Amino acid sequence: MVTDFYKIANDYFDAWNTQSSKKLFDLLSDDVKLVDWNIKASHRDTVVLANENIWKDVPDINATIIDIGISHANRAYCHIIIKSEKENLNISVIDVLSIRDNKIYRIDAYHNES
């Protein structure tokens, strides 16, 4: 089976933007790890809960995909803009989605500090 990294990345941001815990859960491997600038979480239930907490704290948060690049190392490099009017957010972010067996097993998020 050929992995469609673009589809998985787009499905991930669709789940995130619609704040669908079920869709997010279905995209993640059991042993998934999330590392971003203020959250570290391991295992699918904990990663989903971390995202639910973000959605609860910032209900209008949204990620707009600018570009997705795919590597030979089974990663999708996603340039996104995170926005929230409530929190006055407009942040350029790179999310690196590591994928195996059509599931995301690691999410690393980086943003510009300025």
C-alpha positions in Angstrom: 0.0 0.0 0.0 1.3 3.4 -1.0 1.0 6.1 1.6 -0.5 9.3 0.5 1.3 11.8 2.7 -0.6 14.8 1.3 -3.9 13.2 2.1 -2.9 12.3 5.6 -1.5 15.8 6.3 -4.7 17.4 4.9 -6.9 15.0 6.9 -4.9 15.9 10.0 -5.5 19.7 9.6 -9.1 19.0 8.7 -9.5 17.1 12.0 -7.7 19.9 13.8 -9.7 22.7 12.3 -13.1 20.9 12.8 -11.9 20.0 16.3 -12.8 16.4 15.7 -11.3 14.2 18.4 -12.5 11.1 16.6 -10.9 12.0 13.3 -7.7 13.0 15.0 -7.7 9.7 17.0 -8.1 7.7 13.8 -5.1 9.4 12.2 -2.7 8.7 15.0 -0.7 5.6 15.9 -1.0 4.2 19.4 2.6 5.3 20.2 2.3 8.9 18.8 4.4 11.7 20.3 3.6 15.4 20.1 6.3 18.0 20.7 5.7 21.7 20.2 6.8 24.9 21.8 4.8 24.3 25.0 3.3 20.8 24.9 4.9 17.4 25.1 2.6 14.4 25.0 2.9 10.7 24.3 0.4 8.0 23.3 -2.8 8.6 21.3 -5.2 9.3 24.1 -2.9 11.9 25.7 -2.2 13.6 22.3 -5.9 13.8 21.5 -6.5 15.2 25.0 -3.7 17.8 24.6 -5.4 19.0 21.4 -8.9 19.0 23.1 -7.4 21.3 25.7 -6.1 23.7 23.0 -9.6 23.7 21.4 -11.2 24.4 24.7 -8.8 27.2 25.6 -8.9 28.8 22.2 -12.2 27.8 20.5 -11.7 29.8 17.4 -8.2 28.5 16.6 -7.6 27.6 13.0 -4.7 26.3 10.9 -4.4 27.4 7.3 -2.1 25.3 5.1 0.4 27.3 3.1 2.4 24.5 1.7 3.2 20.8 2.2 6.5 19.2 1.3 7.1 15.4 1.4 10.5 13.8 2.2 11.9 10.4 1.4 12.0 9.9 5.2 8.2 9.5 5.5 7.6 13.0 6.7 5.2 15.7 5.7 6.6 19.2 6.3 3.6 21.5 6.6 3.9 25.3 6.6 0.8 26.6 8.3 -0.6 29.8 9.8 -2.2 29.5 13.2 -4.9 32.1 13.8 -7.2 33.1 16.6 -9.0 36.4 16.8 -9.8 35.8 20.4 -6.1 35.3 21.3 -4.8 37.7 18.7 -2.8 34.9 17.1 -1.3 35.0 13.7 1.7 32.6 13.9 3.7 31.0 11.1 4.4 27.4 12.1 6.1 24.3 10.6 4.5 21.0 11.6 6.5 17.9 10.8 4.3 14.9 10.6 6.2 11.6 10.7 4.1 8.8 9.2 4.4 5.0 9.1 1.7 2.4 8.1 -0.6 5.3 7.1 -0.6 6.7 10.7 1.0 9.7 12.2 3.5 8.6 14.8 5.2 11.9 15.6 4.2 15.6 15.4 6.9 18.2 15.9 5.8 21.9 15.7 8.1 24.8 15.3 7.3 28.5 15.1 9.1 31.8 14.7 9.8 33.3 18.1 9.6 36.9 16.9 
